[in-house]
Amino acid sequence: MFGIGTQEIIVILIIALIVVGPRKLPEIGRALGRGLREIKKATDEIKDQMSLEIKNIDEKDIE
């Protein structure tokens, strides 16, 4: 996972807990999760669109 080990993740979480505080951390986690989900959805849509375009180009080349 991006070359980050368990120890690095723990350090990042501890720093985030200190900087943000325990009350805001779950809210920030949810917002981050939603953002990542939206990014994944957008990239999947772009991949699907590109695949469709490539398929259409290939079909035109065959004709």
N, C-alpha and C positions, 0 to 999 in steps of 0.2 A: 504494500500500500504506500506508494510514493517514497519508498525507502525509509519510512519512519517506523521505528520499533516501538515496543510497548513502553519502554522507559521514556522515550521522547514524548509520547502521547500523554503519559502521566504528568510529566513536567509541564507540558502545555496546558493541561487541564488545571493544575495547581495554580499556574500563573493567571489563567483566565478567572479562576475563582477568587484570587486575591484582587485582581484589577476590577472585575465587574461586580463581584459580590454574589452571595448565594441566592439572593432573591431574583436577580435579573438573569442568572445563568440559564435556567430552563427556558425562559422566554427567548433569549438569544439563540439557544440551541434549536428551538422550534422554527424561528425565523430563518436560520441557516439551512435547516432541513428543507423548508419550503423553497428557498432560493435554489438549492441544489437540484431539487425535484423539477423546478421550472426549467433550469438549464438543461437537464437531461431530456426533458420533454421536447425542448426546442431543437436540440441536436438530433434527436431521433426523427423529428419532422423534417429537418434539413436532409438527413441521410435518406429518408424515404423519397423525398422530392428529387434528390440527385439520382437515385436508383431509377426512378420513373423516367427522368429525362434521358439517362443513358440508354434505357430500354427503348425509348421512342427514337433516339438517334440511330441505334442499331437496326431497328425495324425499317427506318427510312433508307439506310445504306443497303439493306438486302433487296429492297424494291428497285 
